[in-house]
Amino acid sequence: MKTIDDIDVNNQRVLLRADLNAPMKSDATGQMQITDDGRLKASVATINDLRKKNAKVIILAHLGRPKGERKPELSLKPISKRLSELLNSEIHFIEDIHAENATQVVNNLKPGEIAMIENIRFEKDETSKDISDRQRLAKLLASFGDFFVIDGFGVVHREQASVTDIARVLPKAVGRLVQAEQKAFDKVLNNPQRPYVVVLGGSKVSDKLGVINNLINKVDKILIGGGMAFTFLKAQGYEVGDSLLEIDRLDEVKQLMKTAKEKNVELVLPIDIVVSKQLDGSAPVSVVLANEIPVGLKGLDIGPKTSELFASKINDAKTVVWNGPMGVFEVNAFASGTKTVAQALAQSSAYSVVGGGDSAAAIRSLGIDESKFDHISTGGGASLELLEGKILPGLAVLEEV
């Protein structure tokens, strides 16, 4: 698999597939504003390295799921503006790849200059299930470049025109971000130091079953928090009140618990829970034992004793992977468990990898120093699929001749 150090991009047009899918919200004037620019910052290293090599950089990226429609609220213009500030460089914006001036913008680029194409998912062929549709778009995109570099780790688990199909048209390489992601996940999947602890949270146990099934053969301890914990507690016969529960997954969870015992993997569940009637923190909040959740109340965070327990397990580890918050961290009343786990991991001497998505967002929103973690993934879905042991099409295509 080639990297950008293996290709000569001097005075060449490089199509760079980045992941700039930042969370946005509308401000008081109706303008869309970025609420977390972590993915933009993560793309800077590759862009700057390409510019130092005198490449003409044309960025491909998406925002949200417009499904082939041009939706103003999903335009990349605010992304382009912020990225321009991070790079301290102008970015030429291409609104429509089918317009004549699109080719002119690309042809007028000088070495070291940057252009950005509008949300590639505005093109219905980008996500088409029909490979001929995707190939048609890939051919058009390839006409703008001499090389293709994939640096959007958050999309490498997708079969899409700007990810897999274009890689079959142009000479290809990986960028710095994908290199770093591959290195980190290779270490925790294939060469971890022990004790090896995995911390899993998030709302649905169904999202993590594949991860647990794969990692149960590799790890020493699995700590379960978040909404997914209540299906485990229910599997033990406990009352979980109005907490999140996937009743149809109980048999699978029971089998996982049995497998963990057989393999001598310590499965650590919450011993106390923060409960309330309301998700927004407006109702009274209390702490109860995990086996005593009252009917009518929701479990919304792990309790203080569980937080201490999880922190102690992390402190004893040599390798830790964390994916998924411990509670509704966006609400202050239910953020303590996630913050304790994040702080324990930040203070730990273990090699630490944080899965993308909500875990990464939690670290930033809680004000924890990102440099204290060995690796924070930019790809929630992609990191989950790697942890499940799946082959990612956007990486597999780079191995093709």
C-alpha positions, 0 to 999 in steps of 0.5 A: 500500500503506497503512501504519499511519500511513494508518489511524485506529486510535484506539479500534479493534481491530487484528488484528496478524499478527506473526511470533513463531516463535522457536526453543524448547527444553525445559529440565531441568524440561520447560518450553519456553524461547525460545533466540533472541528476535530476532523478538519484539524485531523486532515491538515497534516496530509494537506500541508504535506501535499502542498510542501510536495508542490501538489495541486490539491483538490479536496473531495468530502461530504457532509451528512446524508443529502441522498443526491439532493442539493441541500443548502444546510449541507453545503461544504462552504462553512467547512471550506471557510474553517479549513481555510483558516486552519491552513492559513490558505485560500481554498477555491470552491467548486460548486458544481463539477458539471459546470465548465468553470469547474475544469477552469478552477482546477486547471488554474491551480498553481502548485501548493494551491487548494480547491474544494468540491461541493458536497460529493453526496449531492451527486446521486451516483456517489452512493448508488448501489449500481456500480456503473453509476458510481463508475460514471461519477468516478470517471468524471472526478478522475478527470480533475486529477492525476493521483488519488489519495484517501485520507478520510478514514471515516468513509473507508468502510463504504463502497462509494464513487469517491472512495473505492471506484475512483481508486480503480481509475487513478494511481493511489496512495494513503494519507497521513491520517489513514496511516496513523489509523492503520498503525493504531488499530494494527497494534491493538488488534494484533500486538497488544500489551497486556493486561488488555482492557476494552471499554464499551458504551453507547446506546445500543448493544446491537451496535457493539455485538460484533466488536465483543464477539471479535475482541472476546478472543483477544482481550483480558477485560471488557467494561460495559457502560452506556445504554447498552449495559441495561440489556446485560443487566436484564440478562442477569434478571435485574429490573432496568425500569424505563432504561434503554433495552434491546429485548430481542438481543437478550439471548445473544447477550447471555451467550456472550456472558457465557463465552466470556466466562469460558474464556476467562475474560472478565466482563465488568458491568455497572454496580450502580446507576444514575437514574432520572425520569427525564433525559434533559436533567430537568427531573430529580436525579439519584443514584441506585444499585444496578440491581435496584433500578425503580420502575418508571426511571431511566438509567442515564449514566454509570454511578460513582462506584462504577466509575471508580471501578472502571477507572481502577481497571483502566489504571491496571491496563497496558492497552485500552480501547474505548468506544462509546460514552458511559451515559448521556454526556451532553447533559451535565447531570449525566456526564460524570461517568464518561468524564471519569473514564476519559480522565482515567484513560488520559492519566493512564500509562497504557497505550490508549485508542479512542474510537471515533464518533461520540467518544471523541466528541465527549473528550473535546466537549469535556475539555480533556487534553487530546494529546494525553491519548495515543490515538483518537480515531476520526471514524466511528463506523470504520473503527467499529468495523475494524474492531469487529475484524471486518475488511474495509473496502476503502483500504482493500482497494488500495492493495489492488494492482 
